[in-house]
Amino acid sequence: MLRIGELAEHSGVSVDTLRYYEKEGLLPEALRGDNGYRYYAEDNLERLHFILRAKRLGFTLADIRELLSLQVDADAHTCKEVKRVAEDKLAAIDARLAELHHMRQALAHLTDACCGGPHAATQCTILTAFANGKTAPEPHQHRHDA
């Protein structure tokens, strides 16, 4: 049995995170000692590592809850069900990558059009494009003082 602080130390997450995961049903409710401390079985460390690995791959806590339910009762579920969850996450990642690529192109276009010079920011094409609701900048028109 591990106390909550020990489980936190072994897993690299905070005690508050462990309490939250327990509250959200990702970790089973801890046993309470006479002293009121939470005590976790050793297999909770493995479950916690499962959760952390899934989080690193972008799964939400709701996704992880679903994966855990599939794992807990693995005999009653199929690989097809597990693969569907993973493929749904992959599709979401692909959509986000496409969105990020579009954002990057728009921002690159804006920064390429900006001279980045010492002129007042009132003439900045980036600020002007944002103010006008555009993602394509208008060319610089700096006045040159004689």
C-alpha positions as CSV (number, residue, x, y, z in Angstrom):
1,M,0.0,0.0,0.0
2,L,1.2,3.5,-0.8
3,R,0.2,6.7,0.9
4,I,-0.9,9.5,-1.5
5,G,2.4,11.3,-1.1
6,E,4.3,8.2,-2.0
7,L,2.1,7.5,-5.0
8,A,2.6,11.1,-6.1
9,E,6.4,10.8,-5.7
10,H,6.6,7.5,-7.6
11,S,4.4,8.8,-10.5
12,G,5.7,12.4,-10.8
13,V,2.3,14.0,-10.4
14,S,1.0,16.2,-7.5
15,V,-1.1,15.0,-4.7
16,D,-3.8,17.4,-5.9
17,T,-3.7,15.7,-9.3
18,L,-4.2,12.3,-7.6
19,R,-7.1,13.6,-5.6
20,Y,-8.6,15.0,-8.9
21,Y,-8.2,11.7,-10.7
22,E,-9.8,9.9,-7.9
23,K,-12.7,12.4,-7.8
24,E,-13.1,12.0,-11.6
25,G,-13.2,8.2,-11.3
26,L,-9.9,7.6,-13.1
27,L,-8.3,6.2,-10.0
28,P,-10.4,4.0,-7.6
29,E,-11.3,5.5,-4.3
30,A,-8.4,5.1,-1.9
31,L,-8.7,3.2,1.3
32,R,-8.7,5.4,4.4
33,G,-6.6,4.5,7.3
34,D,-7.6,5.2,10.9
35,N,-5.4,8.3,10.6
36,G,-7.5,9.6,7.7
37,Y,-4.7,9.1,5.2
38,R,-5.4,7.8,1.7
39,Y,-3.8,4.5,0.9
40,Y,-3.5,3.1,-2.6
41,A,-2.8,-0.4,-3.8
42,E,0.4,-0.9,-5.8
43,D,-1.6,-1.5,-9.1
44,N,-2.8,2.1,-8.9
45,L,0.7,3.1,-9.8
46,E,0.4,1.1,-13.1
47,R,-3.0,2.6,-13.7
48,L,-1.6,6.0,-13.2
49,H,1.2,5.4,-15.6
50,F,-1.5,4.3,-18.2
51,I,-3.3,7.6,-17.6
52,L,-0.1,9.6,-18.0
53,R,1.0,7.8,-21.2
54,A,-2.5,8.3,-22.7
55,K,-2.4,12.0,-21.7
56,R,1.0,12.4,-23.4
57,L,-0.6,11.2,-26.6
58,G,-3.3,13.8,-26.4
59,F,-6.2,11.8,-25.0
60,T,-8.6,13.8,-22.8
61,L,-9.6,12.6,-19.4
62,A,-13.0,11.5,-20.9
63,D,-11.1,9.5,-23.6
64,I,-8.9,8.0,-20.9
65,R,-11.9,7.1,-18.8
66,E,-13.3,5.2,-21.9
67,L,-9.9,3.5,-22.5
68,L,-9.8,2.4,-18.8
69,S,-13.3,1.0,-19.0
70,L,-12.2,-1.0,-22.0
71,Q,-9.1,-2.2,-20.2
72,V,-10.8,-3.1,-17.0
73,D,-13.3,-5.3,-18.8
74,A,-11.1,-6.3,-21.7
75,D,-12.7,-9.7,-22.1
76,A,-16.0,-8.0,-22.9
77,H,-14.6,-5.6,-25.5
78,T,-12.8,-6.0,-28.8
79,C,-9.7,-4.5,-30.3
80,K,-12.0,-2.8,-32.8
81,E,-13.5,-0.7,-30.0
82,V,-10.1,0.3,-28.7
83,K,-8.9,1.1,-32.2
84,R,-11.9,3.3,-32.8
85,V,-11.0,5.4,-29.8
86,A,-7.4,5.7,-31.0
87,E,-8.5,6.5,-34.6
88,D,-10.9,9.2,-33.3
89,K,-8.0,10.8,-31.5
90,L,-5.8,10.5,-34.6
91,A,-8.4,12.2,-36.7
92,A,-8.7,15.0,-34.1
93,I,-4.9,15.4,-34.1
94,D,-4.9,15.5,-38.0
95,A,-7.6,18.2,-37.9
96,R,-5.7,20.2,-35.4
97,L,-2.5,19.9,-37.4
98,A,-4.3,21.1,-40.5
99,E,-5.6,24.1,-38.5
100,L,-2.2,24.8,-37.1
101,H,-0.7,24.6,-40.6
102,H,-3.3,27.1,-41.9
103,M,-2.6,29.4,-38.9
104,R,1.2,29.2,-39.5
105,Q,0.8,30.1,-43.2
106,A,-1.4,33.1,-42.4
107,L,1.0,34.3,-39.7
108,A,4.0,33.8,-41.9
109,H,2.4,35.8,-44.6
110,L,1.7,38.6,-42.1
111,T,5.3,38.6,-40.7
112,D,6.8,38.4,-44.1
113,A,4.9,41.6,-45.1
114,C,6.1,43.5,-42.0
115,C,9.3,45.4,-42.4
116,G,10.1,45.0,-38.7
117,G,11.8,48.4,-38.8
118,P,12.0,51.2,-36.3
119,H,8.8,52.9,-37.6
120,A,5.9,53.6,-35.3
121,A,3.6,50.7,-34.7
122,T,0.7,52.7,-36.0
123,Q,1.9,51.8,-39.5
124,C,2.5,48.1,-38.6
125,T,0.9,45.8,-41.2
126,I,0.4,43.1,-38.7
127,L,-1.6,45.3,-36.3
128,T,-3.5,46.8,-39.2
129,A,-4.5,43.4,-40.6
130,F,-5.7,42.3,-37.1
131,A,-7.7,45.5,-36.7
132,N,-9.3,45.1,-40.1
133,G,-10.1,41.5,-39.6
134,K,-7.8,40.3,-42.3
135,T,-5.2,37.7,-42.5
136,A,-3.5,39.2,-45.5
137,P,-1.5,42.4,-44.8
138,E,-1.7,45.6,-46.8
139,P,1.7,46.8,-48.0
140,H,3.7,49.2,-45.9
141,Q,3.4,52.9,-46.7
142,H,5.9,54.6,-44.5
143,R,6.5,58.3,-44.9
144,H,10.1,59.2,-45.2
145,D,11.0,62.4,-43.4
146,A,13.4,64.7,-45.4
